[in-house]
Amino acid sequence: MGRTLNLRVTTESTRLRISYIRSGVTYGVLPWPSFDALWRRGELTAQRLVNPDLVRNIFLAWPRNQPLNAATRVVRQEMMEICHELFEAGIIKGDLAIERADNQKS
């Protein structure tokens, strides 16, 4: 339908977003698990969004000012591989900033 959201309030805090919604300050777009219990108790009303054209930036982050131990480097590499596999399967869409062959410094 090509509608654009008019964002008035933004926050990364799910708890704060739900607080705004419950108090009537705003509506919100939330992942189902974050408000399922409230919906089941009848505290919120929800309508499913079907095939929304929404974009969310996600990042894998690690500290720059200290070295990672071996276990953390392995987990980071595994997470990067999973992201690449999901991207190649079309589950994650967009642009990957890090190539699979990159050798990340700790």
N, C-alpha and C positions, 0 to 999 in steps of 0.2 A: 504494500500500500504506500510505501515511501514516506512514512511519517517520521518526523524528527522529534526527539525528546528535548524538552526545554529544562535543562538542569538548573535547579535553584540551590540545592544543597547536595554536597557530595562528601562521603566519608568512607574510609576503608573498614571502619568498625561495624561489624554485623550487629552487635548489641546496640550501638547507637542508632543505626538505621532502623532496627525494629522498634526502638523507643520512639523515634520520630513517627513511624507509621502508626503505632498503637495510640499515640497522643493526637493523631489527626493532622500533624504538621505537614506531612507529605505522603505520597505514594512511593513505592519502591520496587526495584527489580532485584530479586534475591534468588539464590539457588534454593531449591526445594528443601534440602535437609536443614537449612538454617531456620525455617519457620514451620516445619511440618507439625510439631507438637502444638504450637499455638493455633494452627488451622484446625487440627483435630479437636481441640477444646472449644472451638468456635470464637476465639479471640481475634482472629484475622479472617478476612475474606480474600480469596486469591483466584486469579484467572491465569490459566496456562498460556504462555506465549509460544506460538508454533512457528518454527523456522525464522526466528528473529535475526535481523542483520546487525548483530551486536559484536563489538570488538573488545577483547580484553587482553592487555599486555601481561605476560607472565615472565618471570625472571628466575634464573637459578643464580644465587648469590653466595659468595664466600668472602672471608676477610682478605684484604689486600696487605695489611701490615703485619701478618704473622704467617708462618709456614703451616701448611696442613699436614696432619700426620698421615701415615700410609693408609689407614682405614678410611679416613675422610676422603682422600684422593680417589680411592676405589669406588666409594659410594657416589661421589660427584661424577666420575666417569660413567658409571652405570646409569645414573639419572640422565646424563646427556645422551647416552645411547638410546634410552627409552624415548626421550623426546624426539630424537631423529627418526626412530621407528614409527612413532605415532604420526609424525609429519609426513613421512614417506607413504604411510597408509591412508593419508587424507583425513585423519582424525583431528590433528592440529593443523590449522591453516594459517598462512601468512608467510613471514620471512624468518629464517633462522639466522641469528647474528654470528653463530660459531659453526664453522665447518666441522664435520665429523673427524677429519684427519688432523685437526689442530691439536697440538700438544700444549695443554694448559700448564702454565707455571703455577706452582703452589704459592 
